[in-house]
């Protein structure tokens, strides 16, 4: 078999390949998928990649697979580990953190203000792939960012630095990194003035830095030699899909429930009504990662949230279910149990991602303000990931994201439509969109079950 594009998703535990053909024809096709355990521990991730290709060939009953282009996403070797250092937590630190998460970064450490020796010790222990330094609005405070950079450079690490702070510091930052022989990426200030976030330039550079410097997993250099297109962090690829779909469909939120985490990606400007009372700015594209809300690796955390007592009331065979708990449920009863955990993960991640109304009291009386991400203008609620694409009650679970206006939370309204990434290919399509945008859009719509712009709602 000869196809146009193969996209490899190299995860920490599983490597998946998605195969696409008829690229550029106006009717691209998703051919199928293969998967195998990721082979980081064997010293070469290409072993897992070969296994995924072999799995695809077995499913398709073919002897050979040839392709013109190979693209890739990766979260192997612990993903894109980052530390973020800024001036004021609610301003520059928060802006830098939003940029890192949106690009697929895993934030291992955040500091605000001048760093201390104990902070440097933590950085050494973390061994980050990228260090992001920000601080100060443009032409404002300068010293903290420079102080923190000098401390970081004093450790002798060769970790790439992204500087996204006060532009007045750029020449000094450049000189310091040149003297220390450390790779530097200079980008626009993530917080150039009060109440203004500029995070897309930093997101773009984080993904470029990942591809250039961060492929540390065993055998990833071999993958780089095989790939003739971009390699980006897998969570960042899902965000790329979310942004592309926003341009096509309108405001949306994507829930990705996995074995280890639940990620939420929203792309929306919110409503003017909420924007007028928002006490601090929010990015248009926002990603949150809930590391305690996985339904396999972190299932115990989700069970603790629900409480074992309540689950025993709902599932009289609780002990048996836990004794036979698998990454992929097989029996109907096992699926029902995972559905219950998935519902908890979705509802909790929504609560953490979305903003809310607050009441402030002053001499002039009570005043209502808003803080956090406004999801009230969301038109589409989309499910991806293993749980929300394969479980029987996936639409029911996603439907719980909708709320009426009686709540103080800035949740999607009851008129938002539900969509499912039926082919489970959103991460692959995010990287595919970097080279074949039009084809990626068509494949996204196909996976969502869209035959035309009118048929975009799951029949409930």
NORWOZI-V116170 format. One line per field, one symbol per residue. phi: phi as a letter, one per 20 degrees, with the letter a starting at -180 (. if undefined). psi: psi as a letter, one per 20 degrees, with the letter a starting at -180 (. if undefined). burial: # if it has 9 or more other C-alpha atoms within 8 Angstrom, else .. Layout:
# NORWOZI-V116170
phi = ???
psi = ???
burial = ???
This chain:
# NORWOZI-V116170
phi = .dcecddddeefccdcdddcclfnenbfceerccbbffdgfenafffffffffffffffelcebcdbeccdbcbcflnmefcdcccedgfdfffffffffffenfdfeacccnffcfffffffffflfebdddcpnfgmdfdffffgffffffffmfdfgdddcdgffegfffffffffeldfcdecfgfcfbgmcdcdfgfgffffffgfecdeefgnffffgffedbfdcggfffffffffffgfedpgbcddcedfdccdcdccaemdfgfgfdfebfcffdccccdfddedcgdffffffffnfgffffecfegfffffdfcfcfdfgffffffffffgfffffffffeeebecdddcfeofcecccnfedfefecdddcngfedcfgefffffffffbeefeeeeefefefedccfgelcfffffffffdcfffffffffffemeebfedcdffe
psi = pprgppppoorhhppppppqrkpiiimqpogaqqqrpqkghijoiighghhhghgghghilqhqoqqgqprqqpkrkjanpqqppafpgiehggghgggghhijqooippqpaprrhhghghgghhmqhqpppapprpkcphhgggghghgghiijqkpqppplbpihiggggggghghilpppoprqpimhrpkppnighggghghghghhhjmiqpihhhghhhpkaqoqpghhhhhggghghghghaprpppnoahhrpqpoqoqiaqhghhijpiqqqqgoppqpnijkqjfgkhhhgghghphghhhhhnhkgggghhkpqhoqgrhghhhghhghggggghghghhhqarqqpqpahiappprqqapojijphpopparggjihqhkhggghhihqqrjiqjqmrqriiqqpqpmhiljhghhghhhhhmgghgghhghghikohrihmjppo.
burial = ..##########.##########...####..########...######.#######.......#.#.########..###########.##################.######...##..#....############.##.##########.....#########.##..##.###...####.######....###.###########.###.#####.##..####################...###################.##..#..##....#.############.##.###..#....##.....#..#.......#....##.###.#######.###.######.........######################.#..##.##.####.....#####..#######.##########..##.############.....#....
